[in-house]
């Protein structure tokens, strides 16, 4: 069960970094301008903050959902259905934004700062100042708790948070590695990537729609 908890933490947080945003595009910029060593300093410091942030948000989600039955009806609608409906809207919004921005590429600068402390500090600052993760964990944290995918004791939440840190590390490393691999053709590849991301998000929304339709029928 703890292994599954760890794995869910990896998948869930990695999924959160799929859409292009300030964090993964910053990683791509570092990879292109400063190299993979500086990227690793940034990613590891950022992911350490992510572990503590995830634990705090999951504790809050546990407290918020501790007295709620996922099958309890609110105005004759199950809470788990309401959560799925919110996620459908979220996936559609994220997919639409990604599709509209599919032709945009990250802006880079020519700064040649190679100090390890600079990348570490940068990662720590962005780890703390990452407001996008607050609504993400509020709703996805509630989702995994509502569906009883993870336990909510301290050990399970610690394991889940460690998985979250690994998930962000893997996702951001893939962004950095891909950025260096296609550095000279980044604009074209960014278009293809963003289209794929948008289609994936729309597919997730469609899956939840079909799931709720089956439940209703």
C-alpha positions in Angstrom: 0.0 0.0 0.0 2.8 2.4 0.8 4.4 1.6 -2.6 1.1 2.5 -4.3 0.9 5.7 -2.3 4.4 6.6 -3.4 3.6 5.8 -7.0 0.4 7.9 -6.9 2.4 10.8 -5.5 4.9 10.5 -8.4 2.2 10.3 -11.1 -0.1 13.0 -9.7 2.6 15.7 -9.2 4.3 14.9 -12.5 1.0 15.3 -14.2 0.7 18.8 -12.6 3.9 19.9 -14.5 2.7 18.7 -17.9 1.1 22.0 -19.0 3.8 24.6 -19.8 4.1 27.1 -16.9 6.6 29.3 -15.2 8.4 26.4 -13.5 8.9 24.0 -16.4 9.7 26.8 -18.8 12.2 28.2 -16.3 13.9 24.8 -16.3 14.0 24.7 -20.1 15.6 28.2 -20.1 18.2 27.0 -17.6 18.9 23.9 -19.6 19.5 26.0 -22.8 21.5 28.8 -21.2 23.4 27.2 -18.3 23.5 23.5 -18.9 22.2 20.4 -17.1 24.3 20.7 -14.0 22.7 24.0 -13.1 19.3 22.5 -13.9 19.9 19.7 -11.4 20.7 22.2 -8.7 17.5 24.0 -9.4 15.3 20.9 -9.7 16.6 19.3 -6.5 16.2 22.4 -4.4 12.7 23.1 -5.9 11.6 19.5 -5.3 12.7 19.6 -1.6 10.4 22.5 -1.1 7.7 20.7 -3.0 7.9 17.7 -0.5 7.1 20.0 2.5 4.6 22.0 0.5 2.7 18.8 -0.5 2.7 17.4 3.0 1.2 20.6 4.4 -1.5 20.8 1.7 -2.4 17.1 2.1 -2.7 17.6 5.9 -5.0 20.5 5.2 -7.0 18.3 2.7 -7.2 15.5 5.3 -8.6 17.9 7.8 -11.1 19.4 5.4 -12.4 16.0 4.3 -12.1 14.1 7.7 -15.8 14.3 8.4 -17.1 14.0 4.9 -18.5 10.9 3.3 -17.7 10.7 -0.5 -21.1 9.1 -1.1 -23.0 11.7 0.9 -25.3 13.8 -1.2 -25.3 17.6 -1.4 -28.5 18.7 -3.0 -28.9 15.1 -4.2 -25.5 15.1 -5.9 -22.6 13.0 -4.5 -19.5 14.9 -3.4 -17.3 12.7 -5.5 -19.4 13.7 -8.5 -18.9 17.3 -7.7 -15.1 16.8 -7.5 -15.2 15.1 -10.9 -17.2 17.9 -12.3 -14.7 20.5 -11.1 -11.8 18.4 -12.5 -13.6 18.2 -15.9 -13.8 22.0 -15.9 -10.2 22.3 -14.8 -8.9 20.0 -17.6 -11.0 21.8 -20.2 -9.6 25.2 -19.1 -6.0 23.9 -18.9 -6.4 22.3 -22.3 -7.9 25.4 -23.9 -5.2 27.6 -22.5 -2.5 25.3 -23.7 -4.0 25.1 -27.1 -4.2 28.8 -27.4 -0.6 29.2 -26.4 0.7 26.3 -28.5 2.7 28.6 -30.7 4.4 30.5 -27.9 8.0 29.7 -26.9 9.8 30.5 -23.7 11.8 33.7 -23.6 15.5 33.2 -22.8 18.1 35.6 -21.6 21.9 35.7 -22.1 22.9 35.8 -18.4 25.9 33.5 -17.8 25.7 33.1 -14.1 27.2 29.6 -13.3 27.2 29.7 -9.5 25.6 26.7 -7.9 24.2 28.8 -5.1 22.3 30.9 -7.6 20.4 28.0 -9.1 19.7 26.5 -5.7 18.4 29.8 -4.3 16.3 30.2 -7.5 14.8 26.8 -7.0 14.0 27.5 -3.3 12.4 30.8 -4.1 10.2 29.4 -6.9 9.3 26.4 -4.7 8.0 28.8 -2.1 6.4 31.3 -4.5 4.4 28.7 -6.5 0.8 29.6 -6.0 -0.4 27.4 -8.8 0.2 24.4 -6.6 -2.2 25.6 -3.9 -5.5 25.0 -5.9 -3.9 21.9 -7.5 -3.3 20.1 -4.2 -6.5 21.5 -2.6 -8.6 19.7 -5.3 -6.4 16.8 -6.4 -5.5 16.1 -2.7 -9.2 16.0 -1.9 -9.8 13.8 -4.9 -7.4 11.0 -3.9 -8.7 11.2 -0.3 -12.3 11.1 -1.4 -11.7 8.1 -3.6 -9.6 6.4 -0.9 -6.6 6.0 -3.1 -4.2 6.8 -0.2 -4.4 6.5 3.6 -4.3 9.7 5.5 -2.0 8.7 8.5 1.3 10.6 8.9 3.4 7.8 7.4 1.3 7.6 4.3 1.3 11.3 3.8 5.0 11.5 4.2 5.5 8.7 1.6 3.0 10.5 -0.7 4.9 13.8 -0.3 8.2 12.1 -1.1 6.6 10.6 -4.2 5.4 14.1 -5.1 9.0 15.4 -4.9 10.2 12.5 -7.1 7.4 13.3 -9.6 8.3 16.9 -9.9 12.0 16.0 -10.3 11.2 13.5 -13.1 8.8 15.8 -14.9 11.1 18.8 -14.8 14.2 16.8 -15.8 12.3 15.6 -18.9 11.5 19.2 -19.8 15.1 20.1 -19.4 16.4 17.1 -21.3 13.9 17.7 -24.1 14.8 21.4 -24.3 18.5 20.7 -24.8 17.8 17.9 -27.3 15.7 20.2 -29.6 17.4 23.5 -28.8 17.8 24.5 -32.4 14.3 23.5 -33.4 12.5 24.5 -30.2 9.8 26.6 -31.8 8.5 23.8 -34.0 8.7 21.2 -31.3 7.0 23.5 -28.8 4.0 23.7 -31.2 3.9 19.9 -31.4 4.3 19.4 -27.6 1.6 22.0 -26.7 -0.9 20.4 -29.1 -0.2 16.9 -27.6 -0.6 18.3 -24.1 -3.9 20.0 -25.0 -5.2 16.8 -26.6 -4.2 14.8 -23.5 -6.0 17.2 -21.1 -9.1 17.1 -23.3 -8.9 13.3 -23.2 -8.8 13.3 -19.4 -11.9 15.5 -19.4 -13.7 13.2 -21.8 -12.8 10.2 -19.6 -14.4 11.8 -16.5 -17.5 12.8 -18.5 -17.9 9.2 -19.7 -17.2 7.9 -16.2 -20.0 10.1 -14.7 -22.3 9.3 -17.6 -21.9 5.6 -16.8 -22.6 6.3 -13.1 -25.7 8.2 -13.9 -27.0 5.7 -16.3 
